Amino acid sequence: MSENLIEVKKLVTQFSGKNGTVTAVDGVSFSIRKGKTLGIVGESGCGKSVTSMSILRLIPAHSGKIASGEILFGGKDLTKLSEKEIRHIRGNEIAMIFQDSMTGLNPVMTIGKQLVETITAHNKMDKKDAWARAEEMLKKVGIPSPAQRLKEYPHQLSGGMRQRVMIAMALSCNASLFIADEPTTALDVTIQAQILELMRELKEKENKSIMLITHDMGVVAEMADDVMVMYAGKEMEYGDVRSIFKNPLHPYTQGLLKSIPRLDQDSSEKLFNIKGSVPDLSEMPKGCRFCTRCPEAKELCHKQEPGLAEADGHKVRCWKYDAKGGWEDGGR
């Protein structure tokens, strides 16, 4: 029996607009093992959130679609399920923890009512039992005076408490996979540490799997077992967290790691930054998608896109590691 809880194979997600069709996720493949955390990292606009929304089939039908690929979960391909079937998966088996808790929570409903609605929607339970379960979930995520908090509205809670409520909602339905999209971005460092510790406990004590989407390599180092580095809709590097941090192969991964402030760094020294920005989806470079920003790019890199190559236990999309590239001969 496979140890993978979910396997995504060659996922392609596209959006249509006035400038034609663009591909936001382009042939991405990865898996998440049971009880493990996959960190998906990259700058804004790299396709991380679209990947998560594709898994939950939340791509808006009027403008987007999953064009091809498979999302295998519990023996089913989620791309082929009916809307009724995927609604059962959402919350029950795969839960989402959004970046902005004020967006994820209804501002005109009490915390208790929202939790009870979530619980009763996914469990055969009367409101009295659901209310007791809601209080139990708030207590589980470390919210003090849970009975009182259930009567309050989202604006009456701090950002950290609201994020805990979001995690409590996800926990209340006993999902096996949690998708956390930048769950600590808007929080101060103290609260951020508490939320990350709570998520770590979910994995270790509850044996939950987590797909952690972030741009923060420090969070990835602390939380993830495996890492996928995304850029412009493609996976650039994929492997276990230790080997990627110890020996990053792709120039983009190297740049992300070099941009992390270090304790031994001279305070007068400028932080490293990757020059340029992620290309517009409608104006992708012809060759490697990172070639316009890569300090090592050669002629070949601007002409032809590299495939994923195996190197030092990683998968890496770079001509340096693709035997067909002729890198040592000058990149043709």
C-alpha angles and dihedrals in degrees: 000000000000117000089211116102093194133013123194114196124194094327115193119186121181138187129203123216143149090290094052132257121335128190112227096175113031118193097320119174129185143133136217119215123222111273093007137109125233114199115208109196138179143107123295111287096032095115100257098128093040088056091055093045089050091056090054092041091238096136107129106254095214093063110013145040144177097252097188145336137077133270106195115195126160091348093307132105103230092202090066099047123109120247090256092052095047091049088060090052093050109085095356097066107000119037129189126218106195128214096238112048091193089060092047094049127064107241094209097051127075119248089245095053092049093049093046091050090052093047096046092045091060103027135050096241135129120240095257093056091041090054090051090049091049090054090047091052093051089050090049092056092050102257110153120229093013095181090059094044091056088065094051132089125240094255090059091062129074120248091257093051092048090053089051088052089054089052090047089054090052091047095047092072095047095236117183096212125049120195108201113190109197090320096178104035098108096040131094117250096260094053090040090059091050093051092048090049089051090052091048089054089051090058098041102037101029096033091231124162118230133201103199116196115195146136091216112099090190091061090048091052091052100043114024133087093188131021134209116191111206129197128175093343097312134098107246099180133006131182146100116317098244096052093045093051093042096045114014109186107185117077089229093055089046090052093050091051093046089054092063111103113242129212091228093051120117108252090224092055116101118240114252116251132186107242119239127009141270108288121251111264090238094050106047118166114256096239129025109359091228095048096102091059101031117111090205099047117138132190092274091055090061093048108042136026116237122230126229110284130191113239131158091345093307133105108231132178102214135112089230088073101032109096090209091060098075089217094162089055091058100275089285 
